[in-house]
């Protein structure tokens, strides 16, 4: 039996402790502590879980669960704080969908635990390689698109458009990625050519197209690239090929 303490995030800790003691005596084996309105800050929510662990005398007979909302954008942080302070069950949703601003994101929480084992020495049974596929399925069924900059599953989560980042990624993926894209079902990182891209990224893309240039040729081509990039938001392979085949480039 699970007991759900609605709006526990704003409830007085002493009152919660007395009530939870009684419901465990009545047979509850899971005690759910929700931040129903998304009101709590992470340290505040963590302290609440810690208080219950230390002040409910029969808490060893139950599992503390947490259920957080994202009204202040803190659902995942509050959930992780709950885990750190003793929660051993968490309620999450794929893509963070849910009432109002949504609930704790499954993918964010699972990957935070997996990525920061030095800080969160716990585990889940989630097959993380299925995360992206599951996210897309839920998005399609629910008719709710995922924002491009959404952590873990957004289209831009493993995309790099800044020159210094691109150079670092090309040299060593871990320079700018703390998660291996394949671990969440993403095939590979993306180098996105924009006006902020540098020569390293441009050379990388050209070599993928079997186009090799000397340093001088690359510098000349880069100037033409920037002219086009100032006009277009993103430069694609066809743009590079057209630019390379243009007379202005051939005569350089």
C-alpha positions as CSV (number, residue, x, y, z in Angstrom):
1,X,0.0,0.0,0.0
2,X,1.3,3.4,-0.9
3,X,0.3,6.6,0.9
4,X,0.4,9.8,-1.1
5,X,0.9,13.0,1.0
6,X,-0.7,15.6,-1.4
7,X,1.2,19.0,-1.3
8,X,3.8,17.7,1.1
9,X,6.2,20.2,-0.3
10,X,4.5,23.0,1.5
11,X,3.4,21.0,4.6
12,X,5.1,21.4,8.0
13,X,7.7,18.7,8.5
14,X,6.6,18.0,12.1
15,X,3.0,17.4,11.0
16,X,4.2,15.2,8.1
17,X,6.3,13.1,10.4
18,X,3.4,12.4,12.8
19,X,1.0,11.5,9.9
20,X,3.5,9.2,8.2
21,X,4.2,7.4,11.5
22,X,0.5,6.7,11.7
23,X,0.0,5.5,8.1
24,X,3.0,3.2,8.3
25,X,1.5,1.7,11.5
26,X,-1.7,1.3,9.5
27,X,0.1,-0.7,6.8
28,X,1.6,1.7,4.2
29,X,4.9,0.4,2.8
30,X,5.6,3.2,0.4
31,X,5.4,6.9,1.5
32,X,5.1,9.3,-1.4
33,X,6.3,12.8,-0.7
34,X,5.2,15.1,-3.6
35,X,6.2,18.6,-4.4
36,X,2.7,19.0,-5.9
37,X,3.0,22.6,-6.8
38,X,6.7,22.7,-7.8
39,X,7.3,25.1,-4.9
40,X,10.4,23.7,-3.2
41,X,14.0,24.4,-3.8
42,X,16.4,21.4,-4.0
43,X,18.1,21.9,-0.6
44,X,14.7,22.6,1.0
45,X,13.1,19.4,-0.5
46,X,16.2,17.4,0.4
47,X,16.0,18.6,4.0
48,X,12.4,17.5,4.2
49,X,13.3,14.0,3.1
50,X,16.2,13.9,5.6
51,X,13.9,15.1,8.4
52,X,11.4,12.3,7.7
53,X,14.2,9.7,7.7
54,X,15.4,11.0,11.0
55,X,12.1,11.7,12.8
56,X,9.7,9.0,11.7
57,X,10.5,6.2,14.1
58,X,9.1,3.4,11.9
59,X,10.4,4.7,8.6
60,X,12.6,1.6,8.2
61,X,9.4,-0.3,7.4
62,X,8.6,1.8,4.4
63,X,10.2,3.2,1.2
64,X,10.2,6.9,0.7
65,X,9.1,7.9,-2.8
66,X,9.2,11.4,-4.4
67,X,7.0,13.0,-7.0
68,X,8.1,16.5,-8.2
69,X,6.6,19.1,-10.5
70,X,8.5,21.5,-12.7
71,X,6.7,24.8,-12.0
72,X,10.0,26.5,-11.2
73,X,12.1,24.3,-13.4
74,X,13.4,22.4,-10.4
75,X,11.7,19.0,-10.7
76,X,14.8,17.0,-11.7
77,X,17.0,18.8,-9.2
78,X,14.4,18.2,-6.4
79,X,14.1,14.6,-7.3
80,X,17.9,14.1,-7.2
81,X,18.1,15.9,-3.9
82,X,15.4,13.5,-2.6
83,X,17.5,10.5,-3.7
84,X,20.6,11.9,-2.0
85,X,18.7,12.3,1.3
86,X,17.1,8.9,1.4
87,X,14.3,8.5,-1.2
88,X,14.5,5.1,-3.0
89,X,11.6,5.4,-5.3
90,X,11.0,8.2,-7.8
91,X,8.1,9.1,-10.0
92,X,9.1,10.4,-13.4
93,X,7.7,10.8,-16.9
94,X,9.2,10.4,-20.4
95,X,10.0,13.9,-21.8
96,X,9.0,15.4,-18.5
97,X,5.3,15.6,-19.6
98,X,2.7,16.2,-16.9
99,X,0.3,18.6,-15.3
100,X,1.0,22.3,-15.9
101,X,4.8,22.7,-16.4
102,X,5.3,18.9,-16.3
103,X,6.9,16.4,-13.9
104,X,10.4,15.2,-13.3
105,X,12.0,14.0,-16.6
106,X,12.9,10.3,-16.7
107,X,15.7,10.7,-19.1
108,X,17.4,13.6,-17.1
109,X,17.2,11.7,-13.8
110,X,18.3,8.4,-15.1
111,X,21.3,9.9,-17.0
112,X,22.2,12.1,-14.0
113,X,22.5,8.9,-11.9
114,X,24.4,7.0,-14.5
115,X,26.7,9.9,-15.3
116,X,27.5,11.0,-11.8
117,X,28.1,7.7,-10.0
118,X,30.8,9.4,-7.9
119,X,28.0,11.6,-6.4
120,X,25.0,9.3,-6.8
121,X,26.1,5.7,-6.2
122,X,22.8,4.2,-7.2
123,X,21.3,2.5,-10.2
124,X,18.1,2.0,-12.2
125,X,17.1,-0.8,-14.5
126,X,16.3,1.5,-17.4
127,X,17.8,0.5,-20.7
128,X,19.2,3.9,-21.5
129,X,19.9,3.0,-25.2
130,X,16.1,3.0,-25.7
131,X,15.6,6.5,-24.3
132,X,15.6,8.5,-27.6
133,X,13.3,5.9,-29.3
134,X,10.9,6.0,-26.4
135,X,11.0,9.8,-26.3
136,X,10.0,10.0,-30.0
137,X,7.2,7.4,-29.6
138,X,5.7,9.3,-26.6
139,X,6.0,12.6,-28.4
140,X,4.2,11.2,-31.5
141,X,1.5,9.6,-29.5
142,X,0.9,12.6,-27.2
143,X,1.2,15.2,-30.0
144,X,3.7,17.1,-27.8
145,X,7.0,18.1,-29.6
146,X,10.2,18.0,-27.7
147,X,12.0,21.4,-27.6
148,X,15.3,21.3,-29.5
149,X,17.4,22.3,-26.4
150,X,15.8,19.7,-24.1
151,X,18.5,17.9,-22.1
152,X,19.4,14.4,-23.3
153,X,16.7,14.0,-26.0
154,X,16.5,17.4,-27.7
155,X,17.7,17.7,-31.3
156,X,20.5,20.0,-30.1
157,X,21.5,17.9,-27.1
158,X,24.6,16.5,-29.0
159,X,24.9,19.2,-31.6
160,X,27.9,21.7,-31.7
161,X,27.9,25.0,-33.6
162,X,30.5,27.1,-31.8
163,X,34.0,27.0,-33.2
164,X,35.9,26.3,-30.1
165,X,33.5,23.5,-29.1
166,X,33.6,22.0,-32.5
167,X,37.4,21.9,-32.5
168,X,37.4,20.3,-29.1
169,X,34.8,17.7,-30.0
170,X,36.7,16.7,-33.2
171,X,39.9,16.2,-31.1
172,X,38.2,14.3,-28.3
173,X,34.5,13.8,-27.8
174,X,34.7,14.0,-24.0
175,X,36.1,17.6,-24.2
176,X,32.5,18.9,-24.6
177,X,30.2,15.9,-24.0
178,X,29.7,14.3,-20.6
179,X,27.4,11.6,-22.1
180,X,28.1,9.2,-24.9
181,X,25.3,9.9,-27.4
182,X,25.1,6.1,-28.2
183,X,24.2,5.5,-24.5
184,X,20.8,7.2,-25.0
185,X,20.2,5.9,-28.6
186,X,21.7,8.8,-30.5
187,X,23.8,7.6,-33.4
188,X,26.5,10.3,-33.1
189,X,27.3,13.9,-32.3
190,X,26.6,16.6,-34.8
191,X,28.9,19.3,-36.1
192,X,26.6,22.1,-37.3
193,X,28.2,24.7,-39.5
194,X,27.2,28.3,-38.8
195,X,28.8,31.7,-38.9
196,X,30.3,30.8,-35.5
197,X,32.1,27.8,-36.8
198,X,35.9,27.8,-37.2
199,X,38.3,26.4,-39.7
200,X,38.7,23.1,-37.8
201,X,35.0,22.3,-38.2
202,X,35.0,23.4,-41.9
203,X,38.0,21.2,-42.7
204,X,36.3,18.3,-40.9
205,X,33.2,18.6,-43.0
206,X,35.1,19.0,-46.2
207,X,37.2,15.9,-45.5
208,X,33.9,14.0,-45.0
209,X,33.0,15.1,-48.5
210,X,36.4,13.9,-49.8
211,X,37.6,17.5,-50.4
212,X,41.1,18.1,-49.2
213,X,42.7,21.6,-49.1
214,X,46.0,23.1,-48.2
215,X,46.1,25.6,-45.3
216,X,46.1,28.5,-47.8
217,X,43.2,27.1,-49.8
218,X,41.2,26.5,-46.6
219,X,41.7,30.1,-45.5
220,X,40.5,31.3,-48.9
221,X,37.5,29.0,-48.8
222,X,36.7,30.0,-45.2
223,X,36.2,33.6,-46.3
224,X,33.7,32.5,-48.9
225,X,32.1,30.2,-46.3
226,X,31.6,33.1,-43.9
227,X,29.9,35.2,-46.5
228,X,27.4,32.5,-47.1
229,X,27.0,31.7,-43.4
230,X,26.1,35.3,-42.7
231,X,23.2,34.9,-45.1
232,X,22.1,31.4,-44.1
233,X,21.4,30.1,-40.6
234,X,23.0,26.8,-41.2
235,X,25.4,25.5,-43.9
236,X,24.7,22.0,-45.3
237,X,26.8,19.6,-47.3
238,X,25.2,20.7,-50.6
239,X,26.1,24.3,-49.8
240,X,29.7,23.4,-49.3
241,X,29.7,21.4,-52.6
242,X,28.1,24.3,-54.5
243,X,30.6,26.7,-52.9
244,X,33.5,24.5,-53.8
245,X,32.4,24.1,-57.4
246,X,31.7,27.8,-58.0
247,X,34.1,29.6,-60.3
248,X,35.1,32.1,-57.5
249,X,36.4,29.2,-55.4
250,X,38.1,27.4,-58.3
251,X,40.0,30.5,-59.3
252,X,41.3,31.1,-55.7
